[in-house]
């Protein structure tokens, strides 16, 4: 990766990474604000890690022990994914992703061009489609693919072709292609697979994408589909089964891709798991990407993989990093999912097993430059197996990415963070702890906080102190370290502001106004840092930074939601009588 984030100059202040300017704020009870800002403030009694067990212990290797072992995967495809269609990011950021892949032995970057929120590519053939304001032009996309090729990375385009197609049906011209069945899950949709108009439109989109991206592969999506509600589909279902219609449609997409010199990839949720009777109806050259983000059971992952291989189809594994179980970070449970895929697929030893690509969803959930450690872990696991990844991945990352020596402080940072990162409802398994708060931002969410049982304290103070101890050793990609620290700072403040809200509600005037004023001041500081971080890697004028996007929840849009939270805390500080 080219050096785009320079280390802080010798002797320069690094206050922006582990602290920020501290506003003058009133004292209340025992809460004393230090000059290290809210990063080093804490919820009371947040001194110890309150977990029943530690999920893993990270070793502290001796100097010179962080070099990766020789590759042993033998995979044709080793990679990661960017969800450009959900939230556009800058071209320099996408180049960084390409460079990171090359540096960490990954040769594939799956690039999602379309989804319900819009198209990340300006289709010359169909400009009427819902398109992001900051979408790539065909020439920009072509140059990005060329840049990837120069780095030995295959930029594989993905065009949603069945489900996740509101970018089509949300356009006035194509709204009649919507096939949503009200009897099925309401937040998914699909296009009508039996209409000639749908087939012609998809052929147009495939033709344009194939001309831009030199990759031999074209990912057609086809996951999370709600279809069958239209009159045309209901009529077709009178003479053909759902599996037959699925098979015919995917085979048409495959024929189209092959005519353009491409090999079609489709997601495996329906064709392997939900409606496995589809799989034997598919052309054998269709590649199935089996995505599963929750399992760490190697037996279940292997069973699904073997079903695809037994069918004579080719296979790609798709574990996850960030998905709907997580907010800005994932915890160690997600690493075990990556481990399971890496180990199972490495053992398959089958020519039709092409490799593993780590998926990562909805960029507005997280800070763009805060997740490189997770991608590095995935790269090591895919190339060398879970044992090597658990032992060496984070030490390698610290050495290679930050230019720092691995030590006890760095080990504490990664061990603690991956142990206590909160789960998100509703995708977390029953009984998961801790749970991610959604920032209170209106009267209703304030009442929810005041009525619920307070969350147990989490060790963010200790974690942030460990980050502060590591900061001086960062020699490269300092802006990435700042983003990494800011993600921890954000998590801390979510819990802190809930406790402060309860403290304010328990007080009478004027103490209540003072506490609310403190919350508002700290929210303003954090919001400014989040905006600066967004603008570093994402378009400053993008709608996703300021307003809700189609199909996304408040917790899917970290910055836009925290804008609302900061505005409301400012409002309450000015009107403390509204807090009842």
Secondary structure, 3 states (H helix, E strand, C coil): CCCCCCCCCCCCCCHHHHCCCCCCCCCECCECCCCCCHHHCCCCCCCCCCCCCCCCCCCCCCCCCCCCCCCCCCCCEEEEEECCCCCCCCHHHHHHHHHHHHHCCCCEEEEECEECCEEEECCCCCCCCCEEEEEECHHHHHHHHHHHHHCCCEEEEECCCCCCCHHHHCCHHHHHHECCCCCCCCCCECECCCCHHHHHHHHHHHHHHHHHCCCCEEECCCCCECCCCCHHHHHHCCCCCHHHHHHHHHHHHHHHHHHCCCEEEEECHHHHHHCHHHHHHCCCCCEEEEECCCCCCHHHHHHHHHHHHHCCCEEEEECECCCCCECCCCCHHHHHHHHHHHHHHHHHCCCCEEEEEEECCCHHHCCCCCCHHHHHHHHHHHHHCHHHHHHHHHHHHHHHHCCCCCCHHHHHHHHHHHHHCCECCCCCCCCCCCECCCCCCCHHHHHHHHHCCCCCCCCHHHHHHHHHHHHCCCCCCHHHHHHHHHHHHHHHHHHHHHHHHHHHHCCCCCHHHHHHHHHHHHHHHHHHHHHHHHHHHCCCCCHHHCCCCCCCCHHHCHHHHHHHHHHHHHHHHHCHHHCC
